[in-house]
Structures are given as C-alpha cells and as structure tokens.
Amino acid sequence: MPVTTWWRKGCSLYDGDTASASPSLSEGLSHRLSEVVAHTHSSLVAHEYTKHVQCFGMEGEQFFSVASRLRDRFAALPSAQHLTTEAGTRVTKAELTSQIEVDTGPLPERGVQFQCNKTPQGEAVLSQIWFTLKPSSLDKFPKTDAFLSSPQMQDNCPAQFLVPQWPAAGVRL
C-alpha cells in the first residue's frame, strides 16, 4: 500500500473505526508522556495509538514505553541538547543533519527528516524530527544500524528554518 494511504487512514484500513480512545497506560507512563508529548486540543497519545498502533495487537503500555525510551535516547545526544540551545534562532538543515550524524554515524538517505509548519508571517518553523527505524534494531538507536531509508520523502523544511521555543510541559497548544 502507498505510504501516504497509511498516513491518511492508518488502522482504520482494517476495521474502519477511527474513533480515538486512550490506551490503558500505567500511571507512571501516563505522567511521563504528559511531560514529553505535545499537548494539543485532542489527545495525541490516543490519536497515535488508535490510528497507528492498535491494529497490530501491541499494547499501549509496550508501544509508548519503547517510544519514550527512544525519545529519551535522542534527547540525551549532544545534537539534541544543542538544538535546545538554538530555540528562537534559525538553523540550516545541513548543519542540523551533520550534528545528528556526529552522534549517530552516517545515516541513510531519508533516515532523518524534518517537518516544518509556517508562522502567520510565512516563516518555516521546525515542528517534528522524523526518524525511520528498523523495528528489529530499536535497541541500537541512535546508532546508524538502527536507521533505514524512508520509502517516502516526508521532509518539507526549507534549507533554513526557525527552531521554536516550545512551550513547557503541560501547556496546551
């Protein structure tokens, strides 16, 4: 199936149910996710689970525990810590990619991609960093062996973009 079809429909391809229901998570994991997951008008945790996880039979606790650990591994890298210090400034995609590769080793084409949104003034602002990972090599993340090339170009950031000053945990966007 085309990747874009999966992004658009996700698990609803299998059962047609697109209603977001929060997965059953331990109190500790729920608290941890509240610290690191973007707070939007609807629950991003419920959306991700319902749309992209539940149809594979994986429990929410397992999925979000692994996702949280991977996120923490990235956040501990010097490149991620440097990105935090760049909040409110413009960076180049090439510079950011090079900094990440210092930590990971050489990456496959489209192994790391950047998503940007636009400000009301039309300026590109980093909104997401996407890693395409081998499910069988998650234990190797963030090293090169964990990555694979995304089958689809997902990067929409220009050569230079603004690093946002993300709101503190618990603030709804």
Secondary structure as UniProt FT lines:
FT   HELIX           3..9
FT   TURN            10..11
FT   HELIX           12..15
FT   HELIX           27..36
FT   HELIX           44..52
FT   HELIX           54..56
FT   HELIX           60..75
FT   HELIX           78..85
FT   TURN            86..88
FT   STRAND          90..92
FT   HELIX           93..104
FT   TURN            109..110
FT   STRAND          112..118
FT   TURN            120..121
FT   STRAND          124..131
FT   HELIX           135..140
FT   TURN            141..142
FT   HELIX           144..146
FT   STRAND          160..162
FT   TURN            169..170
//
